[in-house]
Structures are given as C-alpha cells and as structure tokens.
Amino acid sequence: MSKNALIIGASRGLGLGLVQRLREDGWNITATVRNLNTADALHAVPGVRIEKLDMDDAGQLAALGDALKGQVYDLLFVNAGVKGPNDQSVDKVSPEDIGALFYTNAVAPIRLARHFSGQVSSQGGVIAFMSSVLGSVTMPDAPELALYKASKAALNSMTNTFLGTLGDTSLTVLSLHPGWVKTDMGGEGADLDVETSTRGLIDQVNAHAGKGGHHFVNYRGETIPW
Ligand SMILES: NC(=O)c1ccc[n+]([C@@H]2O[C@H](COP(=O)([O-])OP(=O)(O)OC[C@H]3O[C@@H](n4cnc5c(N)ncnc54)[C@H](OP(=O)(O)O)[C@@H]3O)[C@@H](O)[C@H]2O)c1
C-alpha cells in the first residue's frame, strides 16, 4: 500500500526535491507552499495535493489542521527554513531580524509538529526536521552564519524537548543534514545537487522508520555530534 507524506515548504529547493523523489517512489503527497501562485514546479509534479501555509502564521496552521483533519501520515517532513540576515555579526543585526530567524527556524517547526504529531502513524511513523550540520554546537564552522547556525542548534534542542513531550511513543524523530546543496539558499558553489541530497534523505527516512528515538544524521546516514 502507498505511504502518505506531508511535506512543509515545497515550493522550491530541497522541499520540492523531496516531493519529486517521494512521488518517484509511489508515495501519496500533501505539500505546502506559502504562495500557491508561485509554485509552478510543484504544480508540475503529478498527483500532489497542494495546500497553503506560512509556517509562522498560527491562523494558517489552524486552517491547515482543519483541511487535513482525519489524514494519517507515515512521514511528516518539516523542511521550510530561512538563512536570516546577510550580515550575522551580533553588533549589526536587528532584534526583529533575529526574532524572525529563530521564530521560523526553531519555533514554528515545533509548533507545527505538535499540531500534527497525533496524525503521524504509530506504525513506523517518522517526523523529520531539516536541520543542518551547522546546528552542531561542537563544530565551530561558518562564523559568517553564526545566527543561522544557532537557530538550527535551537531547532535541535527544541526537537529533543518535543520528543520528550510525546511520552511513550513509537515515532522516530530525525534531525537531518542534507549536505551543502545547490539551492537558492545553498548557492551555485555548493557540493551537491538537489536530487542526490533528497534521494539520500529519503533513504535515511526509510532506514530509520520503526527505530524510535531521535537521530541527528546526514543524507548519507552518518551520525553528527550534537
Ligand atoms: N541548501 C543547503 O545547503 C542546506 C544545508 C543545510 C540545511 N538546509 C536547510 O534545508 C531547508 C531547505 O533549504 P533550501 O536550501 O531548499 O532553501 P530555499 O531554496 O531557500 O527554500 C526554502 C523553502 O522554505 C520555504 N519557507 C521559508 N520560510 C517559510 C515559512 N515561514 N513558511 C513556510 N515555508 C517557508 C520557502 O518558501 P518560499 O518559496 O515561499 O520562500 C522555500 O520553499 C532549510 O530548512 C535550510 O535551512 C539547507
């Protein structure tokens, strides 16, 4: 029987790639975008149910919850995220920009996961968050992205707490690093294409389904230190 996935943030980049790969594998997909009018590449993937969601908007989240009531998913993948301000030195950035970055990258994904966790299958269900190796606090890389890095570390911490609130659960929770990927965020000089990264990410979802617990791994299945 086909599996069901809910993919958050699928207009372009890695989210779009996840939808394409999962469709190749025969999954049923519901995918969300912020703007239904600028998601041509997603509309071009056959057989995808597309819903509108700005993850930061609590009203839109409630409306999505109403629209998807009764649906059960084998995979909830919270991919959406932002890089934040161009200049990430703490003496340049505004409180508003820092707030927006942490809200989108660390708070909104967890609020969304809390909203839908009851609709993720207790038979091998997976909740995956798009983290980054930069979220590892043991690796002092990329000082020019210090705030983005901190926002992904915060996401990892919030994810760990979130799993604790689920109590005795058979769900598997993944914090995934996609590699450095050629997208609008990753830039042209990145190491990987979207297809290679997203194929690897889906492999990790399949490999970890049914294991339970919280795992921080990259698209090749290598464990990343917290
Ligand atoms: N590319 C990399 O090398 C890399 C490495 C590590 C981690 N990541 C992570 O991977 C994820 C996807 O990145 P990407 O490279 O594909 O970036 P991207 O090309 O910039 O795409 C970002 C996606 O997130 C969506 N989004 C942003 N804010 C949103 C919000 N408030 N509500 C709903 N959707 C929102 C965007 O929608 P719109 O089209 O509406 O803007 C877009 O679909 C991010 O979480 C990123 O931090 C990327």
PDBQT file of the ligand as one rigid body, heavy atoms in Angstrom, charges set to zero:
ROOT
HETATM    1  N1  LIG A 301      20.838  24.220   0.808  1.00  0.00    +0.000 N 
HETATM    2  C1  LIG A 301      21.667  23.818   1.752  1.00  0.00    +0.000 C 
HETATM    3  O1  LIG A 301      22.897  23.636   1.512  1.00  0.00    +0.000 OA
HETATM    4  C2  LIG A 301      21.164  23.496   3.138  1.00  0.00    +0.000 A 
HETATM    5  C3  LIG A 301      22.080  22.963   4.067  1.00  0.00    +0.000 A 
HETATM    6  C4  LIG A 301      21.623  22.645   5.358  1.00  0.00    +0.000 A 
HETATM    7  C5  LIG A 301      20.289  22.845   5.677  1.00  0.00    +0.000 A 
HETATM    8  N2  LIG A 301      19.430  23.400   4.761  1.00  0.00    +0.000 N 
HETATM    9  C6  LIG A 301      18.031  23.574   5.174  1.00  0.00    +0.000 C 
HETATM   10  O2  LIG A 301      17.189  22.934   4.235  1.00  0.00    +0.000 OA
HETATM   11  C7  LIG A 301      15.902  23.575   4.214  1.00  0.00    +0.000 C 
HETATM   12  C8  LIG A 301      15.533  23.918   2.775  1.00  0.00    +0.000 C 
HETATM   13  O3  LIG A 301      16.556  24.767   2.278  1.00  0.00    +0.000 OA
HETATM   14  P1  LIG A 301      16.780  25.077   0.722  1.00  0.00    +0.000 P 
HETATM   15  O4  LIG A 301      18.232  25.045   0.515  1.00  0.00    +0.000 OA
HETATM   16  O5  LIG A 301      15.851  24.281  -0.111  1.00  0.00    +0.000 OA
HETATM   17  O6  LIG A 301      16.334  26.633   0.755  1.00  0.00    +0.000 OA
HETATM   18  P2  LIG A 301      15.466  27.530  -0.250  1.00  0.00    +0.000 P 
HETATM   19  O7  LIG A 301      15.743  27.149  -1.649  1.00  0.00    +0.000 OA
HETATM   20  O8  LIG A 301      15.736  28.924   0.209  1.00  0.00    +0.000 OA
HETATM   21  O9  LIG A 301      13.959  27.105   0.109  1.00  0.00    +0.000 OA
HETATM   22  C9  LIG A 301      13.410  27.406   1.373  1.00  0.00    +0.000 C 
HETATM   23  C10 LIG A 301      11.992  26.873   1.418  1.00  0.00    +0.000 C 
HETATM   24  O10 LIG A 301      11.435  27.181   2.710  1.00  0.00    +0.000 OA
HETATM   25  C11 LIG A 301      10.203  27.859   2.495  1.00  0.00    +0.000 C 
HETATM   26  N3  LIG A 301       9.907  28.742   3.628  1.00  0.00    +0.000 N 
HETATM   27  C12 LIG A 301      10.705  29.686   4.175  1.00  0.00    +0.000 A 
HETATM   28  N4  LIG A 301      10.075  30.285   5.209  1.00  0.00    +0.000 NA
HETATM   29  C13 LIG A 301       8.849  29.696   5.305  1.00  0.00    +0.000 A 
HETATM   30  C14 LIG A 301       7.746  29.869   6.162  1.00  0.00    +0.000 A 
HETATM   31  N5  LIG A 301       7.719  30.806   7.132  1.00  0.00    +0.000 N 
HETATM   32  N6  LIG A 301       6.650  29.097   5.975  1.00  0.00    +0.000 NA
HETATM   33  C15 LIG A 301       6.639  28.155   5.008  1.00  0.00    +0.000 A 
HETATM   34  N7  LIG A 301       7.646  27.952   4.134  1.00  0.00    +0.000 NA
HETATM   35  C16 LIG A 301       8.745  28.717   4.299  1.00  0.00    +0.000 A 
HETATM   36  C17 LIG A 301      10.392  28.613   1.185  1.00  0.00    +0.000 C 
HETATM   37  O11 LIG A 301       9.145  29.014   0.659  1.00  0.00    +0.000 OA
HETATM   38  P3  LIG A 301       9.004  30.314  -0.346  1.00  0.00    +0.000 P 
HETATM   39  O12 LIG A 301       9.308  29.793  -1.733  1.00  0.00    +0.000 OA
HETATM   40  O13 LIG A 301       7.619  30.762  -0.153  1.00  0.00    +0.000 OA
HETATM   41  O14 LIG A 301      10.021  31.337   0.105  1.00  0.00    +0.000 OA
HETATM   42  C18 LIG A 301      11.092  27.530   0.365  1.00  0.00    +0.000 C 
HETATM   43  O15 LIG A 301      10.165  26.569  -0.094  1.00  0.00    +0.000 OA
HETATM   44  C19 LIG A 301      16.028  24.777   5.142  1.00  0.00    +0.000 C 
HETATM   45  O16 LIG A 301      15.500  24.451   6.412  1.00  0.00    +0.000 OA
HETATM   46  C20 LIG A 301      17.529  25.001   5.219  1.00  0.00    +0.000 C 
HETATM   47  O17 LIG A 301      17.903  25.665   6.409  1.00  0.00    +0.000 OA
HETATM   48  C21 LIG A 301      19.831  23.718   3.500  1.00  0.00    +0.000 A 
ENDROOT
TORSDOF 0
